[in-house]
Amino acid sequence: MTYEGVLKKMQTELEDTVQYYWLLPGEFVHVNTLLERQLKLELLGFQCLNCGLDRPIFRQGFCRSCFFEIPQAGDWIMRPELSQAHLGKEDRDLEYEKKMQLQPHIVYLANSSNVKVGVTRKSQVPTRWIDQGAHEAIGIVETPNRYLAGITEVALKEHVSDKTNWRKMLTNNAKDEDLFAWRERLKTYIPEEALPYFLASTKETNISFPVLKYPEKVNSLNLDKTPEYSGKLMGIKGQYLIFEDNTVFNIRSNEGYVVRLSLA
Ligand SMILES: [Zn+2]
């Protein structure tokens, strides 16, 4: 069986074990069913997720010129504290920014390799946690816009990491933490403006990933250097495919790459 198409992050469903789906033109692949199968990945070209042209991908699935122009790649995406739609100030396209920023956001703690703080739109819970490979996560505040969530994250990251160590996440080298206790400890550092939005009643979400065997060390597959790769799929965690030979492939950072996927 062969599938061809542009890579986009896998769709997920939180069940007892996370279920992963690949949406390709005319195809809907349930990736969990490919476990223990021999897969071959071949790079065919690129397709910018915005303009659709076959140009090298710069960041977030976009070619360089789209990345620096389109509202979907504004600085406030990666740095929520720069959001200004609540002030009516435009970055690249005020209508788009209002639609995305002026909606409920969650500041959360997630544990994938260590406890980290993050921000996401409320509609992206628990998707965002699954995409990060977090085995446990909890909300801290639910704000009415992205800016308030952003300044809360900036304040909290003085006291807790805001980064995931993906190598540690993929070797399953993380201990369980009492995120509820972490949350209570961090509460005192929440900015006054955001404090009214502290989530009073909430509990930890636990997530289990379909991994048959974790790698001992990880080698990341880079399609630019290795345009053809074959291996036996042994797990899926976050947006990574994990192969038997310790190779891992980050679907997220290969968005916009056009590939052929063949099953032996
Ligand atoms: Zn483009």
Residues whose N, C-alpha, C, O or C-beta is under 5 A from the ligand:
A	BS01	ZN	C48 N50 C51 G52 C63 C66
